[in-house]
Amino acid sequence: MDLRQLNLKNKTTEANITSVSILFANTWMTLISPVLIGLFISKLFSANNNFTGSETAFAVIAIAIHIVLALILYKSGSRQSNSVEIDNMIHELDTLKQDVIPKAQEIFACSTAQQIVIYLMTLELESRIREINMKDKDYPVAQRWEDWEKGLEAVLSHLLKHRVQLFGYTGGSLYNMALYIYDKKDDDLFIIWRRHDDRMSTSNRRWKPGLGHVGLAFVQQEAKICHDIFMSTELANSSTNDESDKAKYRSFLSIPITDSFGNNNGGKPLGVLVFTSSSVGQFDWERDRFFTLTIAKLLSIYIERNVADWTGAAK
């Protein structure tokens, strides 16, 4: 039997028992008890005031009944129904079932996907660095770039494959992932890798440091998250004025890729890793912080072993 139906049956039975008990107690207190007390007093002050054994026993039983019924009336005024407790328990179970458990399952699935992606990217990174170390010093720079970009695609492809589990993209969310690299010569950030929803059209614009969420993350050297670009005061004067672009890039997460070895002049980051969505609230810093910072660190290792030494030599 369903717990709700069982609780309803218990409440009905409990209510009936309680009602009958209270009714009898009230009847005793208002009708029967006064009559018995009157008879007892009459007997006590009569000429023949000696109580027989049966009368004494009856009086004792009546007093006991009176005390019990008095306790019933007292408890009925302060009783706490088991059914109420069951109702509270059912409410808690509904909350767990509808909110807590699904959220926990979502977090667990996301955490599992994050660990898998980090592991796969690390394996790919080790493989690519091993290949780099095996190349001769006179290996053509143009060919290095080509090999590096292939390796970058292999490393970042895991983000694309697992984007739904990682960030919760749905069919209506236009996803966009991009890696910007800082160009020392032109003092701007250009896209070196990008994957996006087929329904989107992109311009692959460059960003100057300080402009847009890409430039802000680069200049301030800290991750930037925005749940709704229309509600952002920080980006009001620094993002694109194209309203269609704002609709496509409604929320975003930008993580600067820092130079751990300090090879970059001026201590500037090597680039910025960007995730955007057409949906509001796509990203959650508590959920995505450790994962995205780890990815940025892996990319910094890969970039430092290649691009940091070649920037300006090709492209």
Protein Blocks (a to p, Z undefined) as FASTA:
>chain_A
ZZklmmmmmmmmmmmmmmmmmmmmmmmmmmmmmmmmmmmmmmmmmmblcccfklmmmmmm
mmmmmmmmmmmmmmmmmcccfklmmmmmmmmmmmmmmmmmmmmmmmmmmmmmmmmmmmmm
mmmmmmmmmmmmmpcfklcfklmmmmmmmmmmmmmmmmmmmmmmmnopafklccdddddd
ddfklopaddfbdcddfkbccehiacdehiajklmmmmnopacddfblklpmklmmmmcf
bfklmmmmmbccddddddfkopaghhiafbdcddddfbehkbcfklmmmmmmmmmmmmmm
mmmmmmmmmgojgZZ
